Amino acid sequence: MIRIVIAEDQRMLLGALASLLDLEDDMEVVGKARNGEEVLELVKNTDPDICIMDIEMPVKSGIDAAEELKGHRCKVIILTTFARPGYFERARKAEVSGYLLKDSPSEDLANSVRTIVEGRRIYAPELVDMAFGDENPLTEREEQVMKLMADGKNTKEIASELFLTNGTVRNYISIILDKLEVSNRIEAVSRIKEKGWFK
């Protein structure tokens, strides 16, 4: 029997997923969580074979929880609406066994669970195409500037936090806008979030 834990913050979807998988003869849902923190607790207490989780959940995201479960016996499947290369990249680094999109047919999920239990990995084909065509163009320093911009810091505050001059920060910001092909800071922040490039 394949023992499964599911984490999903939308209650109706959580119930539907659990019911679907419980219908399979060789599967049993042993726990349901509403956020990444609850799922880590459940994995510890129930020792499942598979943990299926959404990405965007309150308290702790699915990606954060997956990073904490890296190396654990329990195999992680990310099931999400978000086909974002940045998320996919983090999920791959966390060594998740599957990354599937919620609009896949329901029988695909059960079949993917069986395949993953056998030791294989399954990634939604759209993600694989996207991941190889869409890398984060920012350098580490530009990412630091970008994060502070996203926190609402102005040029002067960014300069003092990163021990740079105002002019250097302005240069970084203009390079960032250029690389992201946007015209202002607000667009830059939303582009980075939309791509899932924020760690």
Residue pairs with C-beta under 8 A, 6 or more apart in sequence:
1 26
1 27
1 28
2 26
2 27
2 28
2 49
2 50
2 113
2 114
2 117
3 28
3 30
3 46
3 47
3 48
3 49
3 50
4 21
4 27
4 28
4 29
4 30
4 48
4 49
4 50
4 51
4 52
4 113
5 29
5 30
5 31
5 32
5 33
5 39
5 42
5 43
5 46
5 48
5 50
5 51
5 52
5 74
6 14
6 17
6 18
6 21
6 29
6 31
6 32
6 33
6 51
6 52
6 53
7 32
7 33
7 34
7 35
7 36
7 38
7 39
7 42
7 51
7 52
7 53
7 54
7 57
7 62
7 65
8 14
8 17
8 32
8 33
8 34
8 53
8 54
8 57
8 79
9 34
9 35
9 54
9 56
9 57
9 58
10 54
11 34
13 102
14 32
14 34
15 32
17 52
17 79
17 109
18 29
18 32
20 106
20 109
20 110
21 27
21 29
21 109
21 110
21 113
22 28
22 29
24 110
26 114
27 110
27 113
30 42
30 46
30 48
31 39
31 42
31 45
31 46
31 48
32 42
33 39
33 41
33 42
33 53
34 57
34 58
35 57
35 58
35 59
35 60
36 53
36 57
36 59
36 60
36 61
36 62
36 64
36 65
37 59
37 60
37 65
38 59
39 51
39 53
39 62
39 65
40 60
40 65
40 68
40 69
42 48
43 51
43 69
43 72
43 74
47 73
47 74
48 74
49 73
49 74
49 75
49 117
50 74
50 75
50 76
50 77
50 113
50 116
50 117
51 69
51 74
51 75
51 76
51 77
52 77
52 79
52 109
52 113
53 62
53 65
53 66
53 76
53 77
53 78
53 79
54 62
54 78
54 79
54 80
55 61
55 62
55 63
55 78
55 80
55 82
55 87
56 62
56 80
56 82
62 78
62 80
63 78
63 87
63 90
63 91
63 94
66 76
66 78
66 91
66 94
66 96
67 90
67 93
67 94
69 76
69 94
70 94
70 95
71 95
75 97
75 98
75 116
75 117
76 94
76 96
76 97
76 98
77 96
77 97
77 98
77 99
77 100
77 112
77 113
77 116
77 122
78 87
78 91
78 96
78 98
78 99
78 100
79 100
79 101
79 102
79 109
80 87
80 99
80 100
80 101
80 102
81 101
81 102
81 103
82 196
83 101
83 124
83 126
83 127
83 130
84 194
84 195
84 196
85 127
85 130
85 131
85 134
85 135
85 195
85 196
85 197
86 136
86 195
86 196
86 197
86 198
87 196
88 99
88 123
88 127
88 130
88 131
88 196
89 131
89 136
89 196
90 196
90 199
91 99
92 99
92 123
92 131
97 116
97 120
97 121
97 122
98 112
98 116
98 121
98 122
98 123
99 122
99 123
99 124
99 127
100 108
100 109
100 112
100 122
100 123
100 124
101 124
101 126
101 127
104 124
112 122
115 122
116 122
134 195
136 143
136 195
136 197
137 179
137 180
138 146
138 176
138 179
138 180
138 197
141 162
141 172
142 172
142 175
142 176
142 179
143 199
144 162
145 158
145 162
145 169
145 172
145 173
145 176
146 176
146 188
146 189
146 192
147 198
148 157
148 158
148 161
148 162
149 158
149 173
149 176
149 185
149 188
149 189
150 189
150 192
150 193
150 198
153 161
155 166
155 169
155 170
155 173
156 166
158 164
158 169
159 165
159 166
159 168
159 169
162 169
164 172
173 185
176 188
177 183
177 184
177 185
177 187
177 188
180 187
180 188
180 191
180 192
181 191
182 188
182 191
192 198
